[in-house]
Amino acid sequence: MTGLSHFDDKGQAHMVDVSAKPVTDRIAIAEGFVVMTAATLALITEGRAQKGDVLSVARLAGIMGAKRTADLIPLCHPLPVTKVAVDLTAMPDLPGIRIEATVKTGGQTGVEMEALTAVSVAALTVYDMVKAVEKSMTIEGIRLLLKDGGKSGLYEAAR
């Protein structure tokens, strides 16, 4: 299990001890997509969804998801999140919604999982709010775009 920090020398899962790590500024950016028909996208962008303002509700859900990551992912540390921004952009050529989440903290471990959780929860919220008109939507491409801070430094995904 060499190289996997969430497993001990016996292969058992454990929470990583970050107490000796220095506190540094950390940032992570993640993205994902909800793919749907053009008609469903129009319903969202024109504000005609029966449940209300889909993009605003999904943005709030993403922010809440980032703040609750340690409650959802068993080995994540609870972190003092200092910023969560969730942007949802209509993409008519997809057609669908692109979701990007940026999370920042000053801490001893990174916020990659918080950014990924924010995107996931926002995407699930979009799905939930319009599933009555389209159950065939897909949630795709959730990935880390950038992380910076800490010992491993900068990571940027190929675009």
Helices and strands as residue ranges (DSSP letters): E 24-35, H 38-45, H 54-67, H 69-72, E 81-91, E 96-107, H 112-130, E 138-148, E 155-156
